Amino acid sequence: MLRGSKIDPRAFVNPHGTNQAAVTELAHQVVDMLIGHLSNAAQLPMQPDPGSLMMVRFPEHPQPAEVLLPLIQQVLQGAMNPAHPGYIGHMDTMPSTAAFLGELVSAATNNNMLSLEMAPLAARLEDRLMRLLAAEFGLSPQAGGVMVSGGSLANLEALALARNLRYDISKTGLFGLTARPVILASAEAHTSLRKAAMVLGLGSDAVIGLAADANGSLSADTVAQAIVDQRAAGNDPFCVVATAGTTVLGAIDDLAGIAAVTQREGLWLHVDAAYAGALIFSNTYRHLLDGIHHADSITFNPQKWMYISKTCVALLVRDRGLLQRGFRVSAPYMGEDPELVNPGEINIQGTRHADVIKLWLTMQLLGRNGTAHLIDQSMQLVQQFATMLTTAGMELAAPPTTNLICFRPPAASDATVTAVQQRLHHAGSAFFSVPTWHGQRWLRSVVLNPFVDAARLQAIVTHLSEIVAE
């Protein structure tokens, strides 16, 4: 098809190898540019001004491959820079080398996780790796799961599964239910739950937000009382969502206590452990997840605390068979395997990227001990950071449970908090996010970057104190 066209001969890798040297040279230029950018990240802005966008057009005629290089350079210059050691404001961090190399492999091989025949190795690898992760969380020997493109999709599929199994409506729909289905969750839970309820036909108000304690954690007693109250109001609570790592404070709900309540009352327990689920790999801190093994389903995002390039998310269930009973839609246009179901039949997504490759490669590169070391170090650093901040007279929203901490200058207005954030950012000292919690703006730090250290944090606190003293 390319013969006689004006398309650059490097536009595709020729499967007969005739342009291998030319494509290799082009790829080397791109990789050198990328590694050079990442290696200089500490000297680059954390949140650069994107400036004027490159010309967005679909050129009339084919272009030489060299036009890609300045375009890629502009993308790099305008990208958020999570590799900067001062970028500690979000649950996004630099990926491991294995993660972005794995992403390259996935993109180049372009397998489709829709079916086993379109991803013969990756689909089977995902099934085995989901079983391995489920075992890490202490789920049953029958446990497993699927990967999806984001925590919001994992929460959506988990709630759909819980709803379908509770009311047996995967085919007939919601019509005819005598009581309104509702979901109980902390008021601090992720907004994706309300979106999921809206998509599922329950309405966003079907997520009943329950008050957390002063540290941002939801108690078992609060859940138990809410079940009583909702039933008295004529509603039918069918699922409780407990959070392990809330977005603002990183708080962890009383997983064991809530699990006891859901088991007693016959409710589905979904644990949104998108962020703090990684603590399961730390012998020092995994106790913070005590009780998670009782979950019916778990959302876990390795793209956060396991340093995997986005996207990389797992939905784990206590029994793999539940996905077939409560969510499967068979696809007759795909081949069948006597041992495994096609991933797309039990996944909210059909066509899907092979995210499992970068996860698997990073797990090999870092190992369990390396992963635990990174987690333990960040947990220890945030405690040191908390001491530095309180010594400097800053107010903490709550003592840190995980590696998140929210703070503000005492008696500062929201405008002052935002101004402090901007000054620290523009000076290249640190980037903090500015969430609202309990009606006030706070500086939020996520101590996640593997190159941040106590000296850097102390320098940030010193700079912060100087700004506040002005």
C-alpha positions as a Markdown table, in Angstrom:
| # | Residue | x | y | z |
|---|---|---|---|---|
| 1 | Met | 0.0 | 0.0 | 0.0 |
| 2 | Leu | 2.9 | 2.4 | 0.7 |
| 3 | Arg | 4.5 | 1.8 | -2.8 |
| 4 | Gly | 4.1 | 4.9 | -5.0 |
| 5 | Ser | 3.0 | 7.1 | -2.1 |
| 6 | Lys | 4.9 | 10.1 | -0.7 |
| 7 | Ile | 4.7 | 8.8 | 2.9 |
| 8 | Asp | 8.0 | 8.9 | 4.7 |
| 9 | Pro | 9.5 | 5.4 | 4.6 |
| 10 | Arg | 9.9 | 5.6 | 8.4 |
| 11 | Ala | 6.2 | 6.1 | 9.0 |
| 12 | Phe | 5.9 | 2.4 | 9.8 |
| 13 | Val | 8.5 | -0.2 | 10.8 |
| 14 | Asn | 8.8 | -2.5 | 7.8 |
| 15 | Pro | 8.1 | -6.1 | 8.9 |
| 16 | His | 10.7 | -7.2 | 6.4 |
| 17 | Gly | 13.4 | -5.2 | 8.2 |
| 18 | Thr | 14.3 | -3.0 | 5.2 |
| 19 | Asn | 14.1 | 0.3 | 7.2 |
| 20 | Gln | 15.3 | -0.9 | 10.6 |
| 21 | Ala | 18.4 | 1.3 | 10.7 |
| 22 | Ala | 16.5 | 4.4 | 9.7 |
| 23 | Val | 13.7 | 3.9 | 12.2 |
| 24 | Thr | 16.3 | 3.0 | 14.9 |
| 25 | Glu | 18.0 | 6.3 | 14.3 |
| 26 | Leu | 14.8 | 8.3 | 14.6 |
| 27 | Ala | 13.8 | 6.4 | 17.7 |
| 28 | His | 17.2 | 7.1 | 19.3 |
| 29 | Gln | 16.7 | 10.8 | 18.7 |
| 30 | Val | 13.4 | 10.8 | 20.4 |
| 31 | Val | 14.6 | 8.7 | 23.3 |
| 32 | Asp | 17.7 | 10.8 | 23.8 |
| 33 | Met | 15.5 | 13.9 | 23.8 |
| 34 | Leu | 13.1 | 12.3 | 26.4 |
| 35 | Ile | 15.9 | 11.0 | 28.7 |
| 36 | Gly | 17.6 | 14.4 | 28.5 |
| 37 | His | 14.4 | 16.1 | 29.5 |
| 38 | Leu | 13.8 | 13.8 | 32.5 |
| 39 | Ser | 17.5 | 14.0 | 33.6 |
| 40 | Asn | 17.1 | 17.8 | 33.7 |
| 41 | Ala | 13.7 | 17.8 | 35.5 |
| 42 | Ala | 15.0 | 19.3 | 38.7 |
| 43 | Gln | 16.0 | 22.5 | 36.8 |
| 44 | Leu | 12.7 | 22.7 | 34.9 |
| 45 | Pro | 9.5 | 24.3 | 36.0 |
| 46 | Met | 7.1 | 22.1 | 37.9 |
| 47 | Gln | 4.0 | 23.6 | 36.2 |
| 48 | Pro | 5.2 | 25.3 | 33.0 |
| 49 | Asp | 3.3 | 27.8 | 31.1 |
| 50 | Pro | 2.2 | 25.9 | 28.0 |
| 51 | Gly | 2.7 | 29.1 | 26.0 |
| 52 | Ser | 1.3 | 29.3 | 22.5 |
| 53 | Leu | 0.2 | 25.9 | 21.3 |
| 54 | Met | 1.8 | 24.4 | 18.2 |
| 55 | Met | -0.2 | 24.7 | 15.0 |
| 56 | Val | -3.0 | 22.1 | 15.3 |
| 57 | Arg | -3.7 | 21.0 | 11.8 |
| 58 | Phe | -4.0 | 17.9 | 9.6 |
| 59 | Pro | -1.5 | 18.7 | 6.9 |
| 60 | Glu | -2.7 | 18.1 | 3.4 |
| 61 | His | 0.4 | 16.1 | 2.3 |
| 62 | Pro | 2.7 | 13.6 | 4.1 |
| 63 | Gln | 5.5 | 15.2 | 6.1 |
| 64 | Pro | 9.1 | 14.0 | 6.7 |
| 65 | Ala | 9.5 | 12.2 | 10.1 |
| 66 | Glu | 11.9 | 15.0 | 11.2 |
| 67 | Val | 8.8 | 17.3 | 11.8 |
| 68 | Leu | 8.0 | 15.1 | 14.8 |
| 69 | Leu | 11.1 | 16.2 | 16.8 |
| 70 | Pro | 10.2 | 19.8 | 17.4 |
| 71 | Leu | 6.6 | 18.8 | 18.1 |
| 72 | Ile | 7.8 | 16.3 | 20.7 |
| 73 | Gln | 10.1 | 18.9 | 22.2 |
| 74 | Gln | 7.2 | 21.3 | 22.6 |
| 75 | Val | 5.1 | 18.6 | 24.3 |
| 76 | Leu | 7.9 | 18.0 | 26.8 |
| 77 | Gln | 8.4 | 21.7 | 27.5 |
| 78 | Gly | 4.7 | 22.2 | 28.2 |
| 79 | Ala | 4.1 | 19.1 | 30.3 |
| 80 | Met | 3.5 | 19.0 | 34.0 |
| 81 | Asn | 6.8 | 17.9 | 35.6 |
| 82 | Pro | 6.2 | 15.3 | 38.3 |
| 83 | Ala | 9.8 | 14.3 | 38.3 |
| 84 | His | 10.9 | 17.6 | 39.9 |
| 85 | Pro | 11.7 | 16.8 | 43.6 |
| 86 | Gly | 9.6 | 19.8 | 44.7 |
| 87 | Tyr | 6.5 | 18.5 | 42.9 |
| 88 | Ile | 4.7 | 17.1 | 46.0 |
| 89 | Gly | 1.2 | 18.4 | 45.5 |
| 90 | His | -0.7 | 15.6 | 43.9 |
| 91 | Met | -1.0 | 11.8 | 43.9 |
| 92 | Asp | 1.0 | 11.8 | 40.6 |
| 93 | Thr | 4.7 | 11.1 | 40.5 |
| 94 | Met | 7.4 | 10.2 | 38.1 |
| 95 | Pro | 7.1 | 6.7 | 36.7 |
| 96 | Ser | 9.8 | 4.0 | 37.0 |
| 97 | Thr | 12.0 | 3.5 | 34.1 |
| 98 | Ala | 10.4 | 0.0 | 33.6 |
| 99 | Ala | 7.0 | 1.6 | 33.5 |
| 100 | Phe | 7.6 | 4.0 | 30.6 |
| 101 | Leu | 9.7 | 1.4 | 28.7 |
| 102 | Gly | 6.8 | -1.1 | 29.2 |
| 103 | Glu | 4.5 | 1.6 | 27.9 |
| 104 | Leu | 6.6 | 1.8 | 24.8 |
| 105 | Val | 6.4 | -2.0 | 24.4 |
| 106 | Ser | 2.7 | -2.0 | 24.8 |
| 107 | Ala | 2.2 | 0.8 | 22.3 |
| 108 | Ala | 4.5 | -0.8 | 19.7 |
| 109 | Thr | 3.0 | -4.3 | 19.9 |
| 110 | Asn | -0.5 | -2.8 | 20.0 |
| 111 | Asn | -2.3 | -5.8 | 21.4 |
| 112 | Asn | -5.9 | -5.5 | 22.4 |
| 113 | Met | -7.0 | -6.7 | 25.8 |
| 114 | Leu | -10.5 | -7.3 | 24.5 |
| 115 | Ser | -9.8 | -10.9 | 23.9 |
| 116 | Leu | -7.3 | -13.7 | 24.4 |
| 117 | Glu | -6.7 | -14.1 | 20.7 |
| 118 | Met | -5.9 | -10.4 | 20.4 |
| 119 | Ala | -3.6 | -10.4 | 23.4 |
| 120 | Pro | -2.4 | -14.0 | 23.8 |
| 121 | Leu | 0.3 | -13.3 | 26.4 |
| 122 | Ala | -0.8 | -10.0 | 28.0 |
| 123 | Ala | -4.4 | -11.2 | 28.7 |
| 124 | Arg | -3.2 | -14.3 | 30.5 |
| 125 | Leu | -0.5 | -12.3 | 32.3 |
| 126 | Glu | -3.2 | -9.9 | 33.5 |
| 127 | Asp | -5.3 | -12.7 | 34.8 |
| 128 | Arg | -2.4 | -14.2 | 36.8 |
| 129 | Leu | -1.2 | -10.9 | 38.1 |
| 130 | Met | -4.7 | -9.9 | 39.3 |
| 131 | Arg | -4.8 | -13.2 | 41.2 |
| 132 | Leu | -1.4 | -12.4 | 42.7 |
| 133 | Leu | -2.5 | -8.9 | 43.8 |
| 134 | Ala | -5.8 | -10.3 | 45.2 |
| 135 | Ala | -3.7 | -12.8 | 47.3 |
| 136 | Glu | -1.6 | -9.9 | 48.5 |
| 137 | Phe | -4.7 | -8.3 | 49.9 |
| 138 | Gly | -5.7 | -11.6 | 51.6 |
| 139 | Leu | -8.7 | -12.3 | 49.4 |
| 140 | Ser | -9.9 | -15.9 | 48.9 |
| 141 | Pro | -8.1 | -18.4 | 46.6 |
| 142 | Gln | -10.9 | -17.8 | 44.1 |
| 143 | Ala | -10.2 | -14.1 | 43.9 |
| 144 | Gly | -9.0 | -12.2 | 40.9 |
| 145 | Gly | -9.9 | -9.2 | 38.8 |
| 146 | Val | -9.5 | -7.1 | 35.8 |
| 147 | Met | -7.5 | -4.0 | 34.9 |
| 148 | Val | -9.2 | -0.8 | 33.7 |
| 149 | Ser | -8.2 | 2.7 | 32.6 |
| 150 | Gly | -8.7 | 4.6 | 35.9 |
| 151 | Gly | -10.0 | 4.3 | 39.4 |
| 152 | Ser | -13.3 | 5.9 | 38.4 |
| 153 | Leu | -14.0 | 3.0 | 36.0 |
| 154 | Ala | -13.0 | 0.5 | 38.7 |
| 155 | Asn | -15.4 | 2.0 | 41.1 |
| 156 | Leu | -18.1 | 2.1 | 38.5 |
| 157 | Glu | -17.7 | -1.6 | 37.6 |
| 158 | Ala | -17.6 | -2.6 | 41.3 |
| 159 | Leu | -20.8 | -0.8 | 42.1 |
| 160 | Ala | -22.5 | -2.2 | 39.0 |
| 161 | Leu | -21.5 | -5.7 | 40.0 |
| 162 | Ala | -22.7 | -5.1 | 43.6 |
| 163 | Arg | -26.0 | -3.8 | 42.2 |
| 164 | Asn | -26.5 | -6.5 | 39.7 |
| 165 | Leu | -25.8 | -9.3 | 42.2 |
| 166 | Arg | -28.0 | -7.8 | 44.9 |
| 167 | Tyr | -31.1 | -7.3 | 42.7 |
| 168 | Asp | -30.5 | -9.7 | 39.9 |
| 169 | Ile | -31.0 | -7.0 | 37.3 |
| 170 | Ser | -28.1 | -7.3 | 34.9 |
| 171 | Lys | -30.6 | -8.1 | 32.1 |
| 172 | Thr | -33.9 | -6.6 | 33.2 |
| 173 | Gly | -32.8 | -3.3 | 34.7 |
| 174 | Leu | -34.0 | -1.3 | 37.7 |
| 175 | Phe | -37.7 | -1.2 | 36.9 |
| 176 | Gly | -39.9 | -2.8 | 39.5 |
| 177 | Leu | -37.8 | -2.4 | 42.6 |
| 178 | Thr | -39.9 | -1.6 | 45.6 |
| 179 | Ala | -37.2 | 0.3 | 47.5 |
| 180 | Arg | -34.6 | 2.8 | 46.4 |
| 181 | Pro | -31.1 | 1.4 | 46.3 |
| 182 | Val | -28.5 | 3.5 | 48.1 |
| 183 | Ile | -24.8 | 3.4 | 48.6 |
| 184 | Leu | -23.2 | 4.4 | 51.9 |
| 185 | Ala | -19.8 | 6.1 | 51.9 |
| 186 | Ser | -17.8 | 8.7 | 53.7 |
| 187 | Ala | -18.4 | 12.3 | 52.8 |
| 188 | Glu | -14.7 | 12.3 | 52.1 |
| 189 | Ala | -15.0 | 9.5 | 49.5 |
| 190 | His | -14.0 | 10.1 | 45.9 |
| 191 | Thr | -16.4 | 12.0 | 43.6 |
| 192 | Ser | -16.3 | 9.1 | 41.2 |
| 193 | Leu | -18.8 | 7.3 | 43.3 |
| 194 | Arg | -21.5 | 9.9 | 42.6 |
| 195 | Lys | -20.7 | 9.8 | 38.9 |
| 196 | Ala | -21.0 | 6.0 | 39.0 |
| 197 | Ala | -24.4 | 6.1 | 40.7 |
| 198 | Met | -25.5 | 8.6 | 38.1 |
| 199 | Val | -24.4 | 6.4 | 35.2 |
| 200 | Leu | -26.0 | 3.3 | 36.9 |
| 201 | Gly | -29.4 | 4.9 | 36.9 |
| 202 | Leu | -29.5 | 5.3 | 40.7 |
| 203 | Gly | -28.9 | 9.1 | 40.7 |
| 204 | Ser | -25.9 | 10.8 | 42.3 |
| 205 | Asp | -28.0 | 11.4 | 45.4 |
| 206 | Ala | -28.1 | 7.7 | 46.0 |
| 207 | Val | -24.6 | 8.0 | 47.4 |
| 208 | Ile | -25.2 | 8.9 | 51.0 |
| 209 | Gly | -22.3 | 10.8 | 52.4 |
| 210 | Leu | -21.6 | 10.0 | 56.0 |
| 211 | Ala | -19.7 | 12.3 | 58.4 |
| 212 | Ala | -16.1 | 11.3 | 59.0 |
| 213 | Asp | -14.2 | 11.9 | 62.3 |
| 214 | Ala | -11.8 | 14.8 | 62.9 |
| 215 | Asn | -9.0 | 12.8 | 61.2 |
| 216 | Gly | -11.1 | 12.1 | 58.1 |
| 217 | Ser | -11.9 | 8.5 | 58.8 |
| 218 | Leu | -15.3 | 6.8 | 58.7 |
| 219 | Ser | -16.3 | 4.7 | 61.7 |
| 220 | Ala | -18.2 | 1.5 | 61.8 |
| 221 | Asp | -20.7 | 2.9 | 64.3 |
| 222 | Thr | -21.6 | 5.7 | 61.8 |
| 223 | Val | -22.1 | 3.1 | 59.1 |
| 224 | Ala | -24.3 | 0.9 | 61.3 |
| 225 | Gln | -26.5 | 3.8 | 62.3 |
| 226 | Ala | -26.8 | 4.9 | 58.7 |
| 227 | Ile | -28.0 | 1.5 | 57.7 |
| 228 | Val | -30.8 | 1.7 | 60.3 |
| 229 | Asp | -31.7 | 5.3 | 59.2 |
| 230 | Gln | -31.8 | 4.5 | 55.5 |
| 231 | Arg | -34.0 | 1.4 | 56.0 |
| 232 | Ala | -36.3 | 3.4 | 58.2 |
| 233 | Ala | -36.6 | 6.0 | 55.4 |
| 234 | Gly | -37.7 | 3.3 | 53.0 |
| 235 | Asn | -34.4 | 3.0 | 51.2 |
| 236 | Asp | -32.4 | -0.2 | 50.6 |
| 237 | Pro | -28.6 | 0.2 | 51.3 |
| 238 | Phe | -27.0 | -2.5 | 49.2 |
| 239 | Cys | -23.3 | -1.4 | 49.3 |
| 240 | Val | -20.9 | 0.3 | 51.6 |
| 241 | Val | -17.8 | 1.9 | 50.2 |
| 242 | Ala | -14.9 | 2.3 | 52.6 |
| 243 | Thr | -11.9 | 4.4 | 51.6 |
| 244 | Ala | -8.3 | 3.6 | 52.1 |
| 245 | Gly | -6.5 | 6.9 | 51.3 |
| 246 | Thr | -9.0 | 9.8 | 51.0 |
| 247 | Thr | -8.1 | 12.4 | 48.4 |
| 248 | Val | -7.6 | 15.3 | 50.7 |
| 249 | Leu | -6.1 | 13.8 | 53.9 |
| 250 | Gly | -5.1 | 10.3 | 52.9 |
| 251 | Ala | -7.3 | 9.0 | 55.7 |
| 252 | Ile | -8.2 | 5.3 | 56.0 |
| 253 | Asp | -11.7 | 4.3 | 57.2 |
| 254 | Asp | -12.2 | 1.7 | 59.9 |
| 255 | Leu | -12.0 | -1.2 | 57.4 |
| 256 | Ala | -12.2 | -4.1 | 59.9 |
| 257 | Gly | -15.1 | -2.5 | 61.8 |
| 258 | Ile | -17.0 | -1.6 | 58.7 |
| 259 | Ala | -16.5 | -5.1 | 57.3 |
| 260 | Ala | -18.0 | -6.6 | 60.4 |
| 261 | Val | -21.1 | -4.4 | 60.0 |
| 262 | Thr | -21.5 | -5.2 | 56.3 |
| 263 | Gln | -21.2 | -9.0 | 57.0 |
| 264 | Arg | -23.8 | -8.8 | 59.7 |
| 265 | Glu | -26.2 | -6.8 | 57.6 |
| 266 | Gly | -25.6 | -8.6 | 54.3 |
| 267 | Leu | -24.2 | -5.7 | 52.3 |
| 268 | Trp | -21.5 | -5.6 | 49.7 |
| 269 | Leu | -18.3 | -4.0 | 50.9 |
| 270 | His | -16.2 | -2.2 | 48.3 |
| 271 | Val | -12.9 | -0.7 | 49.4 |
| 272 | Asp | -11.6 | 2.2 | 47.3 |
| 273 | Ala | -7.9 | 1.6 | 48.0 |
| 274 | Ala | -6.9 | 3.4 | 44.9 |
| 275 | Tyr | -4.2 | 5.3 | 46.8 |
| 276 | Ala | -3.3 | 3.6 | 50.1 |
| 277 | Gly | -3.7 | 0.1 | 48.8 |
| 278 | Ala | 0.1 | 0.1 | 48.2 |
| 279 | Leu | 0.6 | -0.1 | 51.9 |
| 280 | Ile | -0.1 | -3.8 | 51.6 |
| 281 | Phe | 3.4 | -4.3 | 50.4 |
| 282 | Ser | 5.0 | -2.8 | 53.5 |
| 283 | Asn | 5.5 | -5.0 | 56.5 |
| 284 | Thr | 5.8 | -1.9 | 58.6 |
| 285 | Tyr | 2.5 | -0.2 | 57.6 |
| 286 | Arg | 0.3 | -2.9 | 56.1 |
| 287 | His | -1.6 | -3.0 | 59.5 |
| 288 | Leu | -3.2 | 0.2 | 58.4 |
| 289 | Leu | -5.2 | -1.9 | 56.0 |
| 290 | Asp | -6.4 | -4.4 | 58.6 |
| 291 | Gly | -9.8 | -5.8 | 57.6 |
| 292 | Ile | -9.4 | -5.2 | 53.8 |
| 293 | His | -9.3 | -9.0 | 53.3 |
| 294 | His | -13.0 | -9.0 | 54.1 |
| 295 | Ala | -13.8 | -6.8 | 51.1 |
| 296 | Asp | -16.1 | -8.1 | 48.3 |
| 297 | Ser | -14.2 | -5.8 | 45.8 |
| 298 | Ile | -11.2 | -3.5 | 45.9 |
| 299 | Thr | -10.1 | -0.7 | 43.7 |
| 300 | Phe | -6.3 | -0.4 | 43.6 |
| 301 | Asn | -4.3 | 2.1 | 41.5 |
| 302 | Pro | -0.6 | 1.1 | 41.0 |
| 303 | Gln | -0.3 | 4.3 | 38.9 |
| 304 | Lys | 0.0 | 6.2 | 42.1 |
| 305 | Trp | 2.2 | 4.7 | 44.9 |
| 306 | Met | 3.8 | 1.9 | 42.8 |
| 307 | Tyr | 5.2 | 4.4 | 40.3 |
| 308 | Ile | 3.5 | 3.1 | 37.2 |
| 309 | Ser | 2.8 | 5.4 | 34.2 |
| 310 | Lys | -0.9 | 6.2 | 33.8 |
| 311 | Thr | -3.1 | 4.4 | 33.4 |
| 312 | Cys | -2.8 | 1.3 | 35.6 |
| 313 | Val | -5.7 | 0.3 | 37.8 |
| 314 | Ala | -6.9 | -3.0 | 39.1 |
| 315 | Leu | -10.4 | -4.0 | 40.2 |
| 316 | Leu | -10.1 | -7.0 | 42.4 |
| 317 | Val | -13.1 | -9.2 | 43.5 |
| 318 | Arg | -13.2 | -11.9 | 46.2 |
| 319 | Asp | -14.4 | -14.5 | 43.7 |
| 320 | Arg | -13.6 | -14.3 | 40.0 |
| 321 | Gly | -16.9 | -16.1 | 39.2 |
| 322 | Leu | -18.8 | -13.1 | 40.5 |
| 323 | Leu | -17.7 | -11.1 | 37.4 |
| 324 | Gln | -19.1 | -13.8 | 35.2 |
| 325 | Arg | -22.4 | -14.1 | 37.1 |
| 326 | Gly | -23.0 | -10.4 | 37.6 |
| 327 | Phe | -21.3 | -8.6 | 34.7 |
| 328 | Arg | -20.4 | -10.8 | 31.8 |
| 329 | Val | -21.8 | -10.1 | 28.3 |
| 330 | Ser | -20.6 | -12.7 | 25.9 |
| 331 | Ala | -19.1 | -11.6 | 22.6 |
| 332 | Pro | -19.7 | -14.2 | 19.8 |
| 333 | Tyr | -17.3 | -12.5 | 17.5 |
| 334 | Met | -14.4 | -13.4 | 19.7 |
| 335 | Gly | -12.7 | -16.8 | 20.1 |
| 336 | Glu | -13.1 | -18.9 | 23.2 |
| 337 | Asp | -10.8 | -20.6 | 25.6 |
| 338 | Pro | -11.8 | -23.4 | 27.9 |
| 339 | Glu | -9.9 | -22.1 | 30.9 |
| 340 | Leu | -10.2 | -18.3 | 30.6 |
| 341 | Val | -13.0 | -15.9 | 29.7 |
| 342 | Asn | -12.2 | -13.1 | 27.2 |
| 343 | Pro | -11.2 | -10.1 | 29.3 |
| 344 | Gly | -13.6 | -7.8 | 27.4 |
| 345 | Glu | -16.6 | -9.9 | 28.4 |
| 346 | Ile | -16.2 | -9.1 | 32.1 |
| 347 | Asn | -14.7 | -5.7 | 31.8 |
| 348 | Ile | -16.5 | -2.4 | 31.5 |
| 349 | Gln | -14.1 | -1.6 | 28.7 |
| 350 | Gly | -13.9 | -3.5 | 25.4 |
| 351 | Thr | -10.8 | -2.4 | 23.5 |
| 352 | Arg | -8.1 | -1.8 | 26.0 |
| 353 | His | -4.4 | -1.0 | 26.3 |
| 354 | Ala | -2.1 | -3.7 | 27.7 |
| 355 | Asp | -1.4 | -1.8 | 30.9 |
| 356 | Val | -0.3 | -5.0 | 32.7 |
| 357 | Ile | 3.1 | -5.0 | 30.9 |
| 358 | Lys | 4.4 | -1.9 | 32.6 |
| 359 | Leu | 3.1 | -3.1 | 36.0 |
| 360 | Trp | 4.7 | -6.5 | 35.6 |
| 361 | Leu | 8.0 | -5.0 | 34.5 |
| 362 | Thr | 8.1 | -2.5 | 37.3 |
| 363 | Met | 7.4 | -5.2 | 39.9 |
| 364 | Gln | 10.3 | -7.2 | 38.5 |
| 365 | Leu | 12.6 | -4.1 | 38.6 |
| 366 | Leu | 11.8 | -2.9 | 42.1 |
| 367 | Gly | 10.9 | -6.2 | 43.7 |
| 368 | Arg | 8.8 | -6.4 | 46.9 |
| 369 | Asn | 11.6 | -5.1 | 49.1 |
| 370 | Gly | 12.3 | -2.1 | 46.8 |
| 371 | Thr | 8.6 | -1.3 | 46.7 |
| 372 | Ala | 8.3 | -1.5 | 50.4 |
| 373 | His | 11.4 | 0.7 | 50.9 |
| 374 | Leu | 9.9 | 3.5 | 48.8 |
| 375 | Ile | 6.6 | 3.3 | 50.7 |
| 376 | Asp | 8.3 | 3.2 | 54.1 |
| 377 | Gln | 10.6 | 6.1 | 53.2 |
| 378 | Ser | 7.7 | 8.3 | 52.2 |
| 379 | Met | 5.7 | 7.4 | 55.3 |
| 380 | Gln | 8.7 | 8.3 | 57.5 |
| 381 | Leu | 9.4 | 11.5 | 55.6 |
| 382 | Val | 5.8 | 12.8 | 56.0 |
| 383 | Gln | 6.1 | 12.4 | 59.8 |
| 384 | Gln | 9.3 | 14.4 | 59.7 |
| 385 | Phe | 7.6 | 17.0 | 57.5 |
| 386 | Ala | 4.7 | 17.2 | 60.0 |
| 387 | Thr | 7.2 | 17.9 | 62.9 |
| 388 | Met | 9.0 | 20.6 | 60.8 |
| 389 | Leu | 5.7 | 22.3 | 60.0 |
| 390 | Thr | 4.3 | 22.3 | 63.5 |
| 391 | Thr | 7.7 | 23.5 | 64.8 |
| 392 | Ala | 7.4 | 26.4 | 62.3 |
| 393 | Gly | 4.0 | 27.2 | 63.7 |
| 394 | Met | 1.9 | 25.9 | 60.9 |
| 395 | Glu | -1.6 | 24.5 | 61.5 |
| 396 | Leu | -2.3 | 20.9 | 60.4 |
| 397 | Ala | -5.7 | 19.8 | 59.2 |
| 398 | Ala | -5.1 | 16.4 | 60.9 |
| 399 | Pro | -2.1 | 14.2 | 61.8 |
| 400 | Pro | -1.0 | 12.3 | 58.7 |
| 401 | Thr | -2.2 | 8.8 | 58.4 |
| 402 | Thr | -0.5 | 8.0 | 55.1 |
| 403 | Asn | 2.0 | 10.2 | 53.2 |
| 404 | Leu | -0.4 | 13.1 | 52.7 |
| 405 | Ile | -0.5 | 16.1 | 54.9 |
| 406 | Cys | -2.6 | 19.3 | 54.8 |
| 407 | Phe | -1.4 | 22.5 | 56.5 |
| 408 | Arg | -1.8 | 26.3 | 56.5 |
| 409 | Pro | -0.4 | 29.3 | 58.2 |
| 410 | Pro | -2.3 | 30.0 | 61.4 |
| 411 | Ala | -5.3 | 32.3 | 61.0 |
| 412 | Ala | -4.6 | 32.7 | 57.3 |
| 413 | Ser | -7.4 | 33.6 | 54.9 |
| 414 | Asp | -8.0 | 31.4 | 51.8 |
| 415 | Ala | -6.6 | 34.1 | 49.6 |
| 416 | Thr | -3.4 | 34.1 | 51.7 |
| 417 | Val | -3.1 | 30.3 | 51.4 |
| 418 | Thr | -3.4 | 30.5 | 47.7 |
| 419 | Ala | -0.9 | 33.3 | 47.5 |
| 420 | Val | 1.6 | 31.3 | 49.5 |
| 421 | Gln | 1.1 | 28.4 | 47.2 |
| 422 | Gln | 1.8 | 30.5 | 44.2 |
| 423 | Arg | 4.9 | 32.1 | 45.6 |
| 424 | Leu | 6.4 | 28.7 | 46.6 |
| 425 | His | 5.6 | 27.4 | 43.1 |
| 426 | His | 6.9 | 30.4 | 41.1 |
| 427 | Ala | 10.1 | 30.4 | 43.2 |
| 428 | Gly | 10.8 | 26.8 | 42.2 |
| 429 | Ser | 10.6 | 25.7 | 45.8 |
| 430 | Ala | 7.6 | 23.4 | 45.8 |
| 431 | Phe | 4.3 | 22.8 | 44.2 |
| 432 | Phe | 1.4 | 22.1 | 46.6 |
| 433 | Ser | -2.2 | 21.6 | 45.7 |
| 434 | Val | -4.8 | 23.8 | 47.4 |
| 435 | Pro | -7.9 | 21.7 | 48.3 |
| 436 | Thr | -10.9 | 22.8 | 50.3 |
| 437 | Trp | -11.5 | 20.9 | 53.5 |
| 438 | His | -14.1 | 21.8 | 56.2 |
| 439 | Gly | -14.7 | 25.1 | 54.3 |
| 440 | Gln | -11.1 | 26.3 | 54.3 |
| 441 | Arg | -8.3 | 26.2 | 51.8 |
| 442 | Trp | -5.3 | 24.1 | 52.8 |
| 443 | Leu | -1.8 | 23.5 | 51.3 |
| 444 | Arg | -1.7 | 19.8 | 50.5 |
| 445 | Ser | 1.5 | 17.8 | 50.2 |
| 446 | Val | 1.8 | 14.2 | 48.9 |
| 447 | Val | 5.3 | 13.1 | 49.8 |
| 448 | Leu | 5.7 | 10.6 | 46.9 |
| 449 | Asn | 8.6 | 11.7 | 44.8 |
| 450 | Pro | 11.5 | 9.1 | 45.3 |
| 451 | Phe | 14.0 | 12.0 | 45.1 |
| 452 | Val | 12.6 | 14.2 | 47.8 |
| 453 | Asp | 14.4 | 14.0 | 51.2 |
| 454 | Ala | 14.4 | 15.6 | 54.6 |
| 455 | Ala | 16.8 | 18.4 | 53.6 |
| 456 | Arg | 14.5 | 19.4 | 50.7 |
| 457 | Leu | 11.5 | 19.4 | 53.0 |
| 458 | Gln | 13.3 | 21.6 | 55.6 |
| 459 | Ala | 14.3 | 24.0 | 52.9 |
| 460 | Ile | 10.6 | 24.3 | 51.8 |
| 461 | Val | 9.5 | 24.9 | 55.4 |
| 462 | Thr | 12.2 | 27.6 | 55.8 |
| 463 | His | 11.0 | 29.3 | 52.6 |
| 464 | Leu | 7.4 | 29.0 | 53.7 |
| 465 | Ser | 8.2 | 30.6 | 57.1 |
| 466 | Glu | 10.0 | 33.5 | 55.4 |
| 467 | Ile | 6.9 | 34.1 | 53.2 |
| 468 | Val | 4.5 | 34.0 | 56.1 |
| 469 | Ala | 6.7 | 36.4 | 58.2 |
| 470 | Glu | 6.6 | 39.1 | 55.5 |
